[in-house]
Each structure stands twice: as C-alpha cells, then as structure tokens.
C-alpha cells in the first residue's frame, strides 16, 4: 500500500489591516475614499469566494443602509491611523505602508483586476451594486433590517460575478420543465434566529 502525499493547498488569508492596505495601495489617491474601500473589499472578497470557494481575508462584512461594509471599519481605520499605517483626510484614506504579507501570485492576479474594475465606478454605482447583491438582500431581509453580518457562504449565490452566464442560460421552455404533483409539495418555512 502506498501513501499519496497530500496536495499543498493555498490557505492564504489576509488579516483585516493587510487587506485594507492591499486595496488602498492599488487605488489612485483621488479614489481612496471610505465608501470605495468598503465596496471594493466586499466585491473582491465575494468574487474570490465565488470562484475559489474559500475566503480571501479574515474581514467580516456588515449590511448597512449604504450597502456592504467592513464591520467596524471606522474603528479599524482610526486604529490604523494611530499606528501610522494610513492617513485619514476627511473621507479619503491614504496608505502609508504596504501590507506585511507576501501575497501569492495567484491571489494577486485574481484580485488586482477586480480592484481596478470596481475603482472606476462612482460611489453611488458601488452602493447600488452592493444593494443588488443576493447576499445583501438576504442579510437585510430586502433592506428591512440593517447592521447584520453578511455570511460569506452567501457569496456562492452571486452569479453576477460570472460574466460567462447570459440571460439565455436562465431561459427554458415550459415543455422542458419537469412535471410535478402539487399535492406532494411540502411548504418550506424559513426562520432566522439572527
């Protein structure tokens, strides 16, 4: 009997402050505001989870009225400012240091184009996009309850990250649908304890 060696798996995850610094170091100075930082972090992380089935960082995200944000971002940014890692200039956040981690090439090659892509959107567009994600809608019960933490597992629902999916993929003919007996259906009820 031979024992096969375990394949090395990439278990890289950004610490919260390193993820913030990583994003800020890839933004143009005039686009490094708090709203953009939060939305780019959310979209980059959730796209990474969608395609790679694992978290990118140890960041938790909260669903607030302005969309998804890094949970406690204001306190985190103030602490980073006191430590000399960033400079807060009103709504803008400037990085003063680089992240203290070695970022694997496959992570950088995946995340950098996303940061660039989302950095060209306006803040209103980014807020609107985050309000339209399934994970935000589920977490807020269609914007009825704010402040809850967004479960990262919900990223797998975000099909808008996949550009290869078209409207035709969702279209089917009624005759192609399976037949079912309505009398055998069981009512599904969902209750959240959060």
ABEGO torsion letter per residue (X at the ends): XBBBBBBBBBABBBBAAAAAAAAAAABBAAAABAAAAAAAAAAAAAAAAAAAGBBABABBBBBBAAEBBBBGAAAAAAAAAAAGABBBBEABBBBABBBABBBBAAAAAAAAAAAAAAAABBAAAAAAAAAABAAAAAAAGGGABBGBBBBAAAAAABAAABAABBAAAABBBAAABBBBBAAABBBBBBBBAX
